[in-house]
Amino acid sequence: MTDAASHPVFIGSEIYRGSSYGTRHPLSIPRVPTVMDLCRAMGWLPRTQFRVSPRAKPAALTRFHTPAYITALQQAEVARTVDEATRTRHQIGTLSNPIFPEIYRRPATAAGGSLLAADLLAQGGIVYNPGGGTHHGMADHAAGFCYLNDPVLAIKAFLAQGLTRVAYVDIDAHHCDGVAAAFHGDPRVLMISTHEEARWPFTGALDDRAGSHAINLPLPRGTHDDDFALLRDSVLLPAVQDWRPEVIVLQCGADAVLEDPLARLALSNNAHWQVVTALKQMAPRLLVLGGGGYNPWTVGRLWSGVWATLNGLEVPDRLPERARSVLAALSWTRQRGARPDHLVETLRDTPRHGPVQDEIRRRVQVLQARRRVWV
């Protein structure tokens, strides 16, 4: 097996295959299986770089989550239902956080993958856990499709190793409220979040510092690649560089791209890959997680491209037949009209350029004025 310090390690599991939050839920779509299948079809995922994700044990989960909540999730999986008191207290069995057959095992597997990643990164390197990134989960309740908070658990594991400078970077379309709550006021964790403004969970304002070292960059509707490049190069990357992190945890949610149904941003997947390229040079340890993303083609393409980027692999202009067949086999109940050919034929989006919005420039200036207190 490959050591994370010598080659990037991909953590995956078959538990995601066929697992769904329900036919009408945004997470009815396959995501991690598509990435595994697509990367294998491309010849990018040799067995030596793949690890099967373990399921985190309850004792490990209670390093952040309450024992009562973990018990409630386990019981909900067995009973396939919850009473009204449990629904109210722990926010499971709701429209956003429904009961489904793997309601405990699936998130516990994602958390186990991120905890394994922390162990693998003790000596440095790169690990990718696309099943992770569930950044809304709270200590005692589910939120925003997230039952457990694997980024928090991973960061706590790094801190337990004695690391004191963790950079958490989150480029999901939704603010990482669970991570912000967990590390509010903790001077060991720099949190940087780009997310759509006026979008659920309606947190992460420009002036919100989460009690200490947090930088929030709310994105106006329609933010495109050139807008994002200015934010990246003027704020995100300089802040990470100033922090001199011992480890970077990147939540690489795929819902900020143009075709995603749960956001109104207009990025291409190039924006995400460029962040990955930059960050992998900036710390001795890098953990990359998945997150949001609700269009099966854009998620599979973006996250597969993340793995290619981590390995320095060339993304071809046109996919080979085996890879195209993986994407062609996907279906989506939310698809309106004919599926664009590029979502099957290619991996890389056409860059989405445009004039930088004045509001983006203003927000960059506000955050740059705070640079002296970033670290």
N, C-alpha and C positions, 0 to 999 in steps of 0.2 A: 504493500500500500504506500502511496505517495505521502510524504511528510508535508504539512502545510507550509513549512518554511522553504521547501524546494519548489513546489508547484501548488497552485490553487487547488483547494479541495471543495467539491460540490457535495452538499448534504441534501438527500432527498428521501422519499418514502413512497411506497405503494398505497399508503393509507389515503392519500389524496385522490387516487384514481377511483372514480365512481362516487366519491363522497360529495354531497351537495347540501346546501342549506335549504333546498326546496325549489321547486320548479319556477316559482314566481319571485324568488329572491335574486338580487344581483350576483350573489355567489352561487348561482346554479351552474356556472361555467367551469370547465376544466382549466386549470392554470399550471400548477407545478407539473402534472403529467405531460402537458404539452411541451413545457420547457425541457424536461428530461428526454422526451421522444425526439424533439427537434434537434437538440444538441447531439444525441446519439446518431440521428440520421445524417448530421453534418460531419460525423467522425470526430467530434469535439469532446466527447465524454468517455475516455477510457476507464475501465474498471478500477485502475490504480488511483484515479482521482475522485472516485465516488465513495461516499460513506452512507450507509443506511442510518437514518435518524433514529435514535432511541426515543422512548417515551419517558418524559421526565417523571420522576417519582413524586408523590404528594409532598414529601418533606422538602424536596428542592423547590417546589412551587410555592411553598409557604414562606420562602425567603422574601417574597413580596405579597402574595395573596393570603387572605385569611383562611384558616383551616375550615371555617364554616362554609365559605364559598366553594372551596375545593370539594368538600363533601357534597354540597348541593349539585355541583356539576356531575359528579360520579353517580349520584342517585337519579338525576334527570336522565342520564344515558341508559340506566337500567329500566326505569319506569316509563320512559318516553313521554313523560308529562311532569308538570310541577303544579303545586297548589298556588293559590293566589298570594299567600304570604311570601313564598319563595320567589314568585315572579316579581313582586313589588320590591323585595329586599335586594335581590341579586340580578334583576333585569334579564332573566332568561325565560324563554317561552314567550317572547315578544315578537313583533313583526321584524324588527331589526336583528334580534338575537334569538332565532327560533330554536326549538328542540329538533335535533336531527340525530341520526343513528350514532354518529361519532362525536357528539357534542363535548365529551371529555377527552377521548383518545386522540382526536385530530389536533386540537390546540395543545394538548400535552406533548404530542410528537413534535409540533413546531417549536415548542419551548425546549424540548429535549435536544433538538438540533442546534439551537442557539447556545445552549449550555455546553454541548459537545464542542461547538466552535470555540468557545472561550478556553476550554481545555487544550484544544489543538493549537491555539494561538499563543499559548504560554511562552513558547520559544520564538514567536514571530511568524509571519507569513500572511496568507490570504485564505479566507473561507467564505463560501457562498451558501446561504440557506434561503432559497426563494420562498419556502413555506413560512418563513418568519416575517417579522415586520408588523405584528398586530399591536399597533402603538396606542390604541384607544382603551385597552383593557385597564380597569381600575382594580385596586387591591381587593375589593369586596363585591364587585359587580361587573357584568359585561357591558360593553358600550361599542357602538359603531361596528358591528359584525365581529368584534374582538372579545374573546372569552378570557384569554390569558394574555399577559403582556411580556412576550419573549424579549423585546429589546431591553426592558427594565431588568429582567432576570439575567441577561447576558452582561449588562453593565455592572450589576451588583457582583457578578462572578469575577469580572476584571478587577473591580475594586478590592474584592476579597483576596486576589492574588498580590495585592500591594501596589497596584497601579494608582497613580494620583492625578493623571491628566488624561481624561477620556473626552474625545470629541464625538458627539452624536449629531449627525447630519441627516436631515429628513427632507426629502424632496417629493413626498406624496402630495396630492392635491388637497389633503385635509390635515389640519394642524394636529400635532402629536400631543394631545392633551394628557394622555395617560403617562407619558414619559415626563412631561413637564411637571405634573403633580408629584411623581415619584421622587424627582430630584430637585424640587423647589428649594432654592437657597443652598444647594450643595456646591461648594467651590471647586470640587474635583471634576465636575462635569460641565463642559461647554456644550450647550444645545443650540443648534442652528436649524431653523425650520423655514422652508418656503412652502406656501400653501395659498389656495385661492381665498381672497377676502370674502366676507359675508357668506361663508359656506360653513355647513355643520363641521365641527362642534361650536363654531362662533367664538373661538378663543384664539390666542396668538396675535394680538394686536401689535402694531409697530413699536409701541412703547412698553410692551410686556417683556420683562426681563426674568420672569419666573423666580424672583427673589435673589438672583445672583447672575450667573454667567449664561444668559440666554439671548439669542438674537433671532427675532421673528421678522420675516420678510413676507408680508401679505402681498399676493399677486392680484392685480386687477384682472377682471374678465378679459379674455382674449390675449393674455400674455403669450408671446411667441418666442422663437429661439433667440432673436436679437435682444429682446427685453431681458430674457433670462441670462444671456451671456454677460450683459452689463452687471446684473446682480451677482452673478457667479464670480466675475473677475474683480469687481470692486469691493465686495463685502464677504462673500462666503469663503473663497479661497484665502484672502488675506487674514481673515479671522482664524481659520484653521492654522495657517502658518504661524501667526503670532502665538497661538496656544501651545505649539510644539507638542502635539499629542503623543502619548505612548501607544494609544490605540484609537482607531477611528471606527465607529459603527455607522454605516450608511443604510438608512431605510430608503429603498429605491422603489417606492410605490409607482405603479405604471398608469395612474389615473389622471395625470396632468397632460396627457397627449390629446390632440384635437378630437379623436374619434371616441373618447370615453364618454359614456352616458351620464356619469355622476359628477362631472365637473364642466366648467365652461372656459377652460384654458385651451391654448392652441400650440402646445409644444410638439416637436417631433421627437422620436426616440433618440436622435442625435444629442439632444440636450442632456439626457440622462447618461449616455455613454461618455460624453465629454467630462462630466463630473466624476465618473468612475475613473477615467484615465488620469485625471489630475490628482484625485485623492490617493490612489494606490502608490503614489510617489512620496506621500507626505507623512507617513508613520510606519513604524516597523511591523505593525499589526493592522489588518483591515478585515472587518466582518461586514459583508454585504447581505442585506435582508430584502425580502420582497415587500409586500404591503398591499395597497389598494390596486385596483385595475379590474375593469368590469366589461371590457370588450375582449372576447377570447383570442382574437387574432393579434390585436395590438399588445396584449399582455405577453403572449407567447413569444412574439417577435422581439419585444423590448428586453425581456428577461433573458432570452437566449443570447441576444447581443451583449448583455452585461457579462455573461460567462465568456464570450469570445473576447471581450475587451480585457477582462481580468487575465486571460491567458495570452494576450497579444496576438490573437488569431485574426486573419483577414476575413472580412465579411464580403462575400461575392456579390456582384451586381444582380445576379439571378440565382435563385436557389436550385440545387439539383433535384431531380425528380423525387427521391425519397423524402426530402424535406418538404417539398411542395405537397406531397400526399398527406403529410401530417397536418398541415394547415388546411388543406382542402376537405379533410374529414370533419372539421369542426362545424358546429351549427350553433345558432344563437336565436332565441325567440325574440330578442329585441331588434334584430336586423330589419331595417326598412329598405326596401328596394334591393337591387342587385348588389352583391358584395363586390367592392372594388378589387380589381385583379391584383393590384400591388400587395394586398394583404396576404396573398398566397404565393406570389411570384418572387417577392423580395423580402429581405429582412430589414434593411435600412430605409427609413422614411426619406422622402424629399425634404430638405431643410425648409423650415417655415420662417422666412425672413419678413422684415418690415421695419418701418421707422420706430425707434424706441419711444415709448409713451412718456409724455412729460411727467406723469405721476410716478413712473418708475424712476426717473432721474431724481425727482424730489425725495423719494424714499431712500435712494442710495446716499444722497447728501446728508439726510438725517442720521443714517447709520454710520456713515464715515465720520461724522462729527463726534460720534461716541467711541471712535477707535481706541482712544487712550484708555478706555475702561473695558475693552473687550476681554482683557486677560487680568 
